[in-house]
Amino acid sequence: MAIEKVSLVYIEGSLRKVNKTLKKCCESGCFHMNPPPDTSRNELAAKNLKDKGLYERMIKRARAIADNLGVKLDEDAPFDDIEYNVGADFKKYLDELDKQQAGLYEEQMRINSEIRSKGAIYHNLLGFSGFDADFAELLACKYLKPRFGRIPNGSIRKLDFYSEKTFFFYPFEKKENYTWCLYITTSAEVNNIDFLFGSLGFERSVLPDYLKGSTEEAARKLLSDMDDDLVKLGEVEEKLKEIADRESEKLSKVYAKLISLNSSYELRANVTVFDNSFHFSGYIPSKEAKHFTEMINSVGDVTVNIRDVTSDDKAPVRLKNNWLFRPFEMFVKMYGLPAANGMDPTPLVAITYMLLYGMMFGDLGQGLCIMILGIILTKVTKAGLAPIIARIGLSSALFGILYGSVFGNEDIIEPFFRFPQIYELFGYTEPPHDVFKASNMFLILALIVGICLILATMIVNIVVSLRMGDLDAGIFGASGICGFVFYASLIAGLGCSIALGIQIMTPVYIICLIVLPLALIFFKEPLLHAMENRGMKPVKGAKNAGNIDTGLKAKLAKMQEGGGTGEKKSVGMFIIEGFIDLFEICLTYLSNTMSYLRIGGFVLSHAGLMLVFSIIADMFDGAGSVVVLIFGNIFVTGFEGFIVGIQVLRLEFYELFSRFFKGGGIPFKSVSTNTKVQV
């Protein structure tokens, strides 16, 4: 249950073995490839293999040919029997196939276009039914210009106002909104008359000059021509189908191999070449080192060097958790992956999320419903939230047993707050009748839980920070050793005084455990400076090389520069900033602690919502009461369950994560997940 340990791998060998080596890396399923170093300014003859996209143009061409033939390509088709290995082989095959189908495809497009055009003309001719003259003779007139089309019905009456104009108007078939018509004018007046009819909404139908005879004769001729075109189209499509049937399987295999080779060249772009040898690096899980080395060595003429990763914060991160905690990795990744030399917070997130959700939404019946819903969603979907829903549903059910709540009813199971050992501990003389009577108990318990979680995350922060060599956060930070001692001592002193009546906050106690930690936090900058001047090494457990960690050096440099302004900080400014920081830290302790009161608040709100629906149900008899209770439970389960989930996530992100989480991790991505390589 931690960040999986990875090792850095350097691979080099003869350039002729680069493809086989990359294929083995992909087959291993555990290799994260690093980008290549910048070779643009080196003095050596090193260069990067920039062959990426070599086959992309041929891939696009294969897709175009497949579209023309109506072939569905399969990029996962087996292609072991395809002997093409270089670009010229693929180009020759595609050229030959293109030559066979290109002319047929163009002929198919031409015939289809003619059929559509003749179909549109035939549709227009139907509007001129009853025209007995010869279209060819009329359209061939030199001094007369005929215009066929349609005009809005309302515009026909307006033509009477233009009776002096030189045109002849003849209406044909009248429709609901327009009338098919013909007007004829002279060559000299055609522009003016066209403008006039255009202003009246006339829509012209351009008829081709090859039409002959009357409307009926021309229509019959068009139908006959379209029948001939359909016959020709069928012949062309049959030839294309023959090519498709003959070549579809091979074309799909060629396409799959082109995809594979192109992916291989995408990996090759991360390879550096020098003196006829290749070099590249990456990361593998340390447990796979032996198996990975054997796979690469099987290629021959290749050298593998594996080094342990200690302080490399650039190493990729892969979280490793058991089945119970693994779904909660989603929340961690939402916040950001931990650094490679940090700590995986998933177990802590899983435990606290289930704990807090159950405490805030404790109901046996509703919790079981949520759990069953999560199990069903896990089986039928791949949603990452589904297994989390199943787990928090179980937590809700367990706390429901503790609260004695079954679908809001607290009389079926005896709740914990009615046991004498519990309610007497919190000062009650008699058992509380319901949750509302025990509200003080729940609020106090919420504070206790919050304090324990704050102290736990402080301990985690101390361990993580010291391991990473961050002395500032680990010792002098608000969640470091000084902050932990101050907060724990203050809580212990107030708790003993208020709850037990024991006064442990003596002057010595206050000075040593409360004032001194605050003073150390106040003077952290000069203390860190002094530690650096003495050449203090990182705290034991830190794995960063050098006398002091990088983050601390940056902070000290900034401090020496006066906060980055280039001026040294004055004593007055130092004191003012110190007091402001202390005030902010104390205020944060108070607000963070009070924030956990929402745990008790949601316990009370759940009981309140169920009480409301119970009162409403009492207003009905029989089936009406049952319907209200069912609706109420569905509403509370959905609405409050959703709200509680968001509130718990807020507590995780803002109250827990912010205290110890060190982000910036790079996700581990194996090249086998999205890359194929063919030798």
N, C-alpha and C positions, 0 to 999 in steps of 0.2 A: 504494500500500500504506500507507494512512494513514486518519485520520478525514476523511471527506468534508467539504469546506468548505460551510457553509450560510449563507444570507442571511436577514435578518429582513424580513418583508413586512408592511406596513400597507395594508389595503384599506378604502376608504370609498366611499359612493355613495348614491344615492336608495334609500329603503326599498323602493320597488316593484321594484327590481332585485335584492333580496337572494337570492331563490331561484335566479335565473339565475346569479348570481355564485357561489353555493355549488356549483351544478352544475358550473360550469367548474373550480372548485378540485378537485372530485372527479375530473373527467375528466382533469385534468393528471397525476394519479397520483404527484405529488411534493410535496403540500402537507401539512404538519404543523400542525394548528390549535392555537392557544393557548387556554387557558380565559379567560373574560372577566374584566375587572377587577371588583372589588367596588364596586357602585354604591349600596349600601344607605345610605351615610353622606355621599354627595356632595351638594353644595348645588345642582348643576345638575339639569336635568330628564332626566338620562340614566338609562336602565334597560336591563336585560337582557331579551331575548326569551325568555320563559318559557312557550313554547307546547309544550314537550316532552311527548309522550304524547297529543297532541290526538286522534289517530285510534286509540289503543290499544283503546278500548272497542268501536269498530266492527270492528277486526281480530278481537277475541275473538268478536264476534257472527257475523262471517262464518265463522269456524271452527266455531261451534256449528251454524249452518245447514248447512254442508258435511257435518258429522258426521251430522246428521239425514237428509240426502239420500244419504249414502254417496259423496260426491264427494271425490276427492283433490286438494287445492289445490297449485298450483305458484307459489311466490313469485317465480320468475324468468320467469313468463309475460309475453309482450309485451302492452303495454296502450296502445299509441298510439291505437287506435280508441275507447278509453273517454273520453268527453267530460266525465265528472264531474270537477270541480276544487275544489269546496268541500264542507264537511261535510254540508250540507243535501242535496246531490245523492246522496251515498252513503247517507245515512240513508233517503231516500225509496225508493231501490232495495231496500235491505235490508228495509225495512218491508213493501213489496209482496211480496217473495219469502218473507218470514217468514209473512205472512198466507196465502199459498198452501199452504205446507208444514206450518205449525204444527199445524192441526187434524188433518191426515192423520197426522202423526208421533205426536200424542197418541193417536189412534185405534189406530195400529199398536202402541204400547206397551201400551194397554189390552187389546187382543186377545191379544197375546203373554202378558200377565200371566194372563189367563183360561185360556189353553191350558195354561200351566204349572201353574196351580192345579187344573184339572180332571184333568190328567195325574197329579198327586200323589194326588188323591182316587181315581182309577181304580186306581193302584198299591196303595193301602190296601184298596180293596174286594176285590182279589184274595185277600187274606188271610182274608176272611170268606165264602169259598165254601161253599155249602150252607145259607146263611141264607134260609129260605123266607118269612119274615114280610115285611110291608110296612114299609120304612124310614120312610115318611112317617107311618104310624099310630103306630109305636113312638116316634119322636122327638116326636110331638105329645102324648104322654101327659102329663096334668097331675099325677098323683100318683106316677108312676113315672119314674125317671131312668136311662136306659140309658147305658153307657159302652163304646165300642168301642176296642180297642187291642191291645197285645201285652204279655206278661209273661214274665220269665225262667223257663225250665223248672224251675229249682230252687226257685222260689217257689210253684209250684202245690201242692206237698206241704204247705207251711206253712198253706195255707188251711184244712186240717182243724182247726187249733187255734182257728179263729174261726168254727166252725159255729154258734155261738149268735148271731152277728151277722146283721143283716137284709140279706141280699143273695143274689142268685142268680147263679152263675158258670157260663158255658158256653164250653168251648174249641172253637176251629175248627181251622185248619191248624197242625200242629206243625212247627217248623223245628229246626235243629241246636241253637240256643242259646235260642230263645224260642218262644212259642206265641201265635198270634192268638186273641183271646178277646173275650167280652162279659160284663159283669156289670150287673145291674139291681138298683137299690135304691129305697127310698122317698124322697120329697122331704124328709121330716123327718130322715132319716139320711144324706143324700147327702154332707154335709161330712165326717162321721166315716168313712164307707166310702171316700171319695176319699182321705182321709189314710192309711187303712190300706193300700189298694192302692198308693198312692204310696211308702210305706215298703218295699213288697215289690218295687219296681222297675217298676211298671206304667207304660207309655208310652201315653198316650191319643191316638187318632186322631179328630180332630174332623170329623165328617161334616156336610155342609150339610143344611138341612131341606128342600131341594127334591128330594132323592132320593126316588124312588117305586118300589114293587115290591120284589122279592127282589134278592139280590146280582147275579144274572145280568141281570135286567131293568134295574137301575140302571146296571150296567156298560155294557150296550148303549146305553142312553140317553146316557151320558157320551161314548162313542165317537162317536155320531151328532152330539152337540153340538160336539165337537172338530172333526169334519169340516166342519161348517158354519162354525166359527170360522176354520178354515184357508182356506176359500173366501173369506170376508170379508177375511182377512189378505192373501191374494193380490191381491184387488182394490185394497186400500189401497196395497200395495207397488208395484203396477203404476202407480198414479197418481203415487206418489213418484218412480218411475223415469222417468216421462214428464217430470216437472219437472226431475229431475236431468239427463236427456239434453238438455233444452232450455236449461237455465241453467248447466250445469257449466263450459263454456268462458268464458262471460261472468263468472260468479262468480269463477273463478280469476284472470281479468284484473283484476277489481275488487279482489280480495284483494292481488294483486301491486302494484297502484297504491297501495293503502292502506299496505302495507309501505314502499314507496318514499317516500310523503309523510311517514309517521311518522319515517323515518330523516332526512328533510330537516329536520324539526322538532327532532331531536336535535342536529343541527348548529346550528340557529337558536338553541339555548339558549346557545351560545358567542358570540352576536352582541350588541353593545351598540347601543342606539338612542338618538339624540339629535337633536332638532329635525328630525324626519321624514327622518333619514339614518341609515344603518347604519355600524358600524365593527367590524372584527375584525382579528386579526393571526395570524401563524404563521411558519413557516420553510420554505424551499425549498432544494434543492441549488443552490449558486451558478451552476453550469453551466447550470441550467434557467431562469435569470432572464429571458433574452430571450423564450424560448418561453412562459413562464408569463405574462409581462406582455402579450404579444400576445393570449393566450387571454382574459384578464380584460378587456382593453380592448375586445375584440369585443362585450362585453355592452352597452357604451355607458353614459354617465352614471356611470362608476365610475372612481375614482382609485387607482393602485397606486404605493406608495412602497417601494423596496427599499434596505436598508442592509446594509453588510458587517458581519459579526459578528467581533469581535476578542477582547474580554475577557469575553464573556457566557458564564459557566459554566452558565447555565440553558438554553442552546441544546441541542436534541436531537442525538443522536449516531447517525450511520450509518457503519458500518465499510465500507471499500472495499479489497478485496484481490483478487489474481489467483486463478486456478483452483487453483493448487497450495496456497496458504495459506488460501483461503476456508473450508474445512471446520473449521479450527482456531478460527474465531471462536466456535464453540460453547463451547470451554473458557474463552475470555475472558469470554463472557456469563455463564458459571457463576460466575465470580469477581466479575463486576460490570463494567458498561461504563465505559470511561475518561471522564474529564471532557472537556467540549467543547474546552477549551484544553490538553488533555493530549496523550498519544501513544498510538497504537494498537499494542499489544504483539503483535498476531497474528503478524506475520512472525517475530519473535523466538521466540514460543511454538512456531510450526510447525517452525522449523529445529531448535531445541533438543529438542523432543519427538521428532522423527524421529531425530535424532542419538543421544539418550540411549537411546531404545527399541532402536535397532539395536545399540548398544554392549552393552546389558544382555541382549539376546536375539538374538544373531547366529547364524543358521543358514540356509544357502542353501535347503535343501529345505523346512523348516518355514516360513521367511519367504515363499517362493513360494506355499505353501498358504494362508497368511494373506492374502496379496495377492489371490489368486484368489477367496477367500471374500469379501473386501471388495468386489471388482469385481462379483461376483454379487449381493451384498446391495444395492449401489448401484443395480443395474439393476432389481431386483424389489421393493425397498422404498424408503421415503423416510426411513429412519433417518439422523439426522445423523452417527452414529458410523461408518456404512458406508464413506464415502470416506476417513475417517481410518484405518480398518483397512487399506484398500488401500495407503495411503502408508507406514504403519509396517511393513507386510509387505515392501514393496520395500526399505526401510531395513534390515530384519532380513536379507534375502537378500544385500544388498551387504556388510554386515559379516560375514555367513557366509562369503563368498568370502575376506574378509580373515583370518578366523579359521581358514579351511580346514575348516569344519564343514558336512557335508551329511547331514541326518537323524542328527546326532550322530557321524558317521564323520569322523575327521580325517586319513584316509590317502588320500582321493581328490584333494584339493586341498592344495597346500603352504601351510601357514599363515604369516602374516607373521613370527611370532616365531621361525621357524627360519632366517630369512635372517641371514647374518653381520653385516650392517650394523645389524641390530636387536638381536640378543641380546648382541653384544659391547658395544653402547652401554650396556646395563644391567648389565654386569659378568659375563655368563655366558661361560665358556670353551668351552662346547660347546652345540650347539642343543638347547633343551628338547624332550624327547620328546612331551610333551602339555601341555595347559593347566595342569595342576596343578604341573608343573615350572616353569612360567612365571608362577606365582601372584604373586610379588613384582613382576614386570613389570606385570601387569594392575592391581595395587593402586596402583603408582606412577603409571601412566597415568591411573587414575581420579582421583587427587588432582590431577594436572596439569589434567585436563579441568575438575574442579570449581573450581580456582583461576582458570582462564581465564574460566569462566562468571560467577564472583563478580565479577571485575574488569570484565567486560563490562557486567553489570547495574549496577555502580557508575557506570560512565561514562554509561549511559542515565539513571540517576537524576539525575546532575549536570546533564545537558542538560535534562531535563524540568523539574526543580525550578527551575533558573535561568530557563528560559523562562516558567514560571508565577510567577516572582518570589518563590519560597519560599527565602529566603536561609538559613534554619535548616537545612533538609534538603539544600540544594544545596552549602553551604560547610562547615558545622560538623557535619552529621549523620554517623552511622556509615557511611552509604553516600555521603556527600558528598565534597568535595575533600580535606578533612583525613583522613577515613577511608580514602579511596583511596590517598593518599600513604603513610599509616601501613601499611596492609595490603600494598600492593605493595612497599614498601621492606623490610618485615620478611620477606616471602616471597623477595624477590630476595637479601637478605643470607643467609638460612638456606640457600637453594638453592645459591648459589655456594659457600658454606662446606662443605656436606655433599656435594653432587654433584660439584663441580669442584675443591674444595680451595682456592678463592680467597677470601681474607679481605678483603671489602670493607666490613665493618662496623667502620669506624674510629670514634673518638670523635666526629669532625665529622659523619660519616654518621649515627650514632645520634642525636646531638643535633638535627640539622637535619631528618632525615627520619622519625624515630620519636618522639622526645620532644616536639618542637615541635608536630606535628599533634595529639598527645594533649593537650598543654597548651591548644591552641586549642579543642579539643572541651570540655575541662574548664571553660574560661572563656567559653564561648559566650554565656551569658546577659548578662554585663556588656558583652561585645563587641557583641552585637546591640543592647543598650540604647544604647551609645555611637553606633552607626551611626544609630540612629533619632533621637537628639538632634542629630546633625549634619545631619539632613535628607537622608540618603543616599537616592538614587533606586534603584529596582529595577535589578538587574543587567541588562546589555544583553541584549535578547532577550525580557525579560519583557514581557508585553502587558497587564498590569494597570495601570489608571490610578492616580495618586496617588504619594505619596512612598515608600510601602513597601506590600507586599502585605497583604491582609486577614488571612491566616493568621499572618503575622509580628506584626502589630499585636495580634492576640489573645494570642499567646504573650508579647509584651512586657507587655501589660496584666496578664496572669496573674502574670508575674514580679514586677512592681511591687507587686502585691497580696499577694505572699508565697505564691504557689501557690493563690490563690483564697480564702485564709483571712481576708484583710483585715489581716494583720500582715506587716511586712517580714521578710524571711528573714535570720536571724543568720549571722554569718561561719562559726560552727561547723557549722550546718545546711547552709550552702552547700558547705563542704568535704566533709562526710559524703556528701551527695547526689552531689557531683561524683565522688568516688572510687567510689561504688556504681555510677554510670552507666558510668564507665570500665571497671570490672570486668565489668559486664554486656556491654558492647560487645566487650571482648577475648574473653570466654567465647563470645559469639555467633559471632565470627570463627572460633574454634577448632571449635565444634560444626558450623557450616555447612560448613567445609572437610572435616571428618571424615565428614559426612553423605554426601559423594560417594563414599566407599569402597564404598557399596552397589553402585556400577556394577561394580567388579571382583568383588564378592561374588556378584552374579547371573551373571556370566560363569562363575565356578567352579561355582555351583549347577546351572547348565544342563548343564555337562559332567558333573557328578556324577550327576544324574538319568539322563542318557542312558547313563552307564557302568553304573548299576544294572540298567537294562533290557537292556543288552548282556550282562551276566553271567547274568541270568535266561534270556535267549534261548539262551545256550550250553549250558544244561542240557537243552534239547530238541533233537530232530532234525527235519530236514525242515520240514514245514508248521507244526509247533508253534513252531519258532524264528521263522518269518516272522510268525506271528500275534502273538507276544509283541512283536516289533519294531514291527509296525503299531500295536498297542494302545499301546505305550510312546510312540511318536511322537504319536499322537492325544492321549494324556493330557498329555504335556509341552507340546504346542502349545496346548492349551486351558487347562490349569491355570497353567503358568508364563507363557504369553502374557498371560493375564488379570492375574496378580499383577504382572508387570512394567509393564503399562499403568497400574495403580493407583500403583505406586511412582514412575513417571516423572511422573504427574500431581501426586503429592505434592511431588516436587522442584520442579515448576513453581510450585505455589501457595506453598509455604513457604520455598523457597530463592531463587527468582527473582522472582516477583511482589512479594513483601513488600519488596523492596529499592527498587523504583522506581514501582510502580503507583499512580496517582492515580485513584481511582474516583469514583463519584457521577454518572455520565453518565445522561441521560434518553434512552430509545430513540426513534428517529425513527419515527413511525407515520403513514403517509399516510392521509388520510381516505378515499381510494378503496379501501382494502383491506377495509373492512367497512361502507361507507356508500353508499347510492344516493340520488340527488336527482332529483326530477321537477319540472319547472317547471309 
